[in-house]
Every structure is written in C-alpha cells, then in structure tokens.
C-alpha cells in the first residue's frame, strides 16, 4: 500500500463519521479549530495529518482516536 493510500482511507473514514454526525465540513472544522479547507483536503486524502490534528478531529467527533483507523 502506498503512502497516499493511507491518507485516502483515513479521509474516507473522517468523511463517513462526519456525515454520520450530520456535520458539515465547516462545522467540523470549527469544532476542531481548523480551517474548512484543511478538513476538505483531509477528506480527499491530500494531507498527511499530524497526530495533534488527528486528536482534534477525534475529539470534535466525540470518538476515540482508534476509531479513525
């Protein structure tokens, strides 16, 4: 599996969980204290997300970090 494949799979999980919580990208970004464009690029697999931002996303979705993987 290529590096980008992990990013794409991670982004798909973020999008799925965000949609499950009925949140827009903008709402999730606000809860994470991140920019909406950053969330969009994460969901498209364009970002190599830092551990800090993974934790922010998990917290905003009210889930454990492991659920993102």
C-alpha positions in Angstrom: 0.0 0.0 0.0 1.3 3.4 -1.0 1.6 6.3 1.5 -1.2 8.2 -0.2 -3.5 5.2 0.1 -3.4 5.5 3.9 -4.3 9.2 3.6 -7.2 8.5 1.3 -8.5 5.7 3.5 -8.2 8.0 6.6 -10.0 10.8 4.8 -12.9 8.5 3.8 -13.3 7.5 7.4 -13.3 11.1 8.6 -16.0 11.9 5.9 -18.1 8.9 6.9 -18.0 9.8 10.6 -18.6 13.5 9.9 -21.7 12.6 7.8 -22.9 10.2 10.4 -22.9 13.1 13.0 -24.7 15.3 10.4 -21.9 17.9 10.4 -20.7 20.0 7.6 -17.0 20.4 6.9 -17.3 23.9 8.2 -19.0 22.8 11.4 -16.3 20.0 12.0 -13.6 22.5 11.2 -15.0 24.9 13.8 -15.2 22.2 16.4 -11.5 21.2 15.7 -10.3 24.8 15.5 -9.0 24.1 12.0 -9.8 25.6 8.6 -12.6 24.2 6.5 -10.3 23.8 3.5 -8.0 21.7 5.7 -10.8 19.3 6.6 -11.7 19.1 2.9 -8.2 18.2 2.0 -8.0 15.6 4.7 -11.2 14.0 3.4 -9.8 13.9 -0.1 -6.6 12.3 1.1 -4.4 15.2 0.2 -3.0 15.8 3.7 -0.6 13.8 5.9 -2.4 14.6 9.1 -0.4 15.3 12.3 -1.1 13.4 15.5 -2.3 16.6 17.1 -4.9 17.2 14.4 -6.0 13.6 14.4 -6.7 14.0 18.1 -8.6 17.3 17.4 -10.7 15.6 14.8 -11.5 12.6 17.1 -12.4 14.9 20.0 -14.7 17.0 17.7 -16.4 13.8 16.5 -16.7 12.6 20.2 -14.9 9.4 19.3 -11.6 7.7 20.3 -8.7 8.2 18.0 -8.6 4.5 17.2 -12.0 4.7 15.5 -10.4 6.8 12.8 -8.2 3.9 11.7 
